[in-house]
Amino acid sequence: MSLFKRLYRWVDLRVGIGEIADKELTGYLLPRNINAWYSLGSVLMVAFAIQVVTGMLLLVYYVPDAEKAFKSVNFIMNEVPFGWLIRLCHAVGSNTMIAALILHMLSTLVMGSYKSPRELNWLSGFLLFSLVQGISLTGYLAPWSQLSFWATTVATNSVSALPVAGPGMVEFLRGGKLVGPATLGRFFALHVAFLPLVIGVVIVVHIFLLKRTGISAPPFGRSDTKTPWQAERYRYQSHPGGIPFFPNYMLEDTTSICIYLAIFLGVVFFWPSMPFTPDAFVPADPFKTPAHIKPEWYFLANYQTLKIFPNELLGLTVQGAAMTFLALLPFADRSPERHPLKRPLFLSLVAGGILLWIALSVWGHLS
Amino acid sequence: MDSDGRRKFLGVCLAGTAAAAAVAAGYPVFRFLAPRSGATGLQKLVISASDLQEGEAKFFEYGGSSAVLVKTKGGEMIALSAICTHLGCIVQWVKEQQHFLCPCHGGQFATDGTVLGGPPPRPLAKIPVTVSGGNITIG
């Protein structure tokens, strides 16, 4: 018996890892018609892990002090061996992670996987989406460049449009009347401690819900595309006769992860300027606002929406209403039908929403 | 090639690819974390002779470590590593007794770095010193 097998047997006798592997890997059956879109969850786990590891490494050299932050980021980029690689992986990774997250949510929407009994999966996923946007926003300030300083000023300022509590909330968010060293301190704490912890907990909840409810079957390639769930008692949705997670679907997961890594590393090595504008290379100057300051691509639609409404509060209200509707969609859309082509109104709304989002983003970018 | 042989071959290829990927990811991380070579090199340090009176010691950073320059009562300049050879604490200069004392375990060193008492196994390491034109050059 090889050393590895002896070690495995020694641990298995004490912990029973073979039983766990049987249940969670080879014995975990998935629907036979499962498709590649279901692997985006695993892709996102890898993307989040890359952000955590590169973020921890950046903490070795980054100094969260308004006087030293920009210099420390320059030091990482120009002096530390492979510092540019670690920082670019972190900056590009935040963008590609959000892109993968949007695709994950879109596939869930189109395949109707948010419907009963998976309302809580959708809600926890929506919460994760908001938290990832929050961690991206707070991390944006860290380099203390003109871009990060003024993008944060604009982003935090929009809260002031809220009636009564708005101005107080902005001051609380910034730690002062304007963005300054106090803002960097609290955004840094949120970015490296509070938000990663909350995201980690919500990921665990998301996976727990997935494991308890059971994975949904795609509506494609089946005669009955309606959700079979009846709200009488708890029942795990199993897939008898399905394919095992290991090795079958793990191979699909690995393929998708490799495609993600190829795109991610392609941007890191061949389009390293993607996350930066020229203002990202100038230290923050609180007395000089650069022209045409714009947020990251995933906030461009929100930015443009605020601009086209004559009243900022109205713009915020419309966005808030749209986000609330999306979050509570499983409670509004109660039809059991899941096939997108059998839901023409829904499909038209999704397509229209995507086109509107793209149009607003392009408009925001060009304006 | 039989099925077992093919399986083993693919396993070796997969393990090799995984190992290559681990090295490709691990090497930049190692270099990122490793102390920078040359950042703590033994460059020369110049101190004005007027900064130090007879019987006094001046501590400074040298080559990424702590060092001390002593001007003995006879006017001789001696530069030593300030790191105790016992467990690495920084020695202190006792002006009244004109010797070094390690506050951690009581090791004592003479002005030339030799061990006077206590647990240190070796004398303090010497650093070259030259005096010319009112300047003291260390290193």
Boltz contact constraints between the chains, C-beta under 6 A:
constraints:
  - contact:
      token1: [A, 57]
      token2: [B, 32]
      max_distance: 6.0
  - contact:
      token1: [A, 81]
      token2: [B, 31]
      max_distance: 6.0
  - contact:
      token1: [A, 82]
      token2: [B, 28]
      max_distance: 6.0
  - contact:
      token1: [A, 82]
      token2: [B, 31]
      max_distance: 6.0
  - contact:
      token1: [A, 82]
      token2: [B, 32]
      max_distance: 6.0
  - contact:
      token1: [A, 85]
      token2: [B, 28]
      max_distance: 6.0
  - contact:
      token1: [A, 86]
      token2: [B, 32]
      max_distance: 6.0
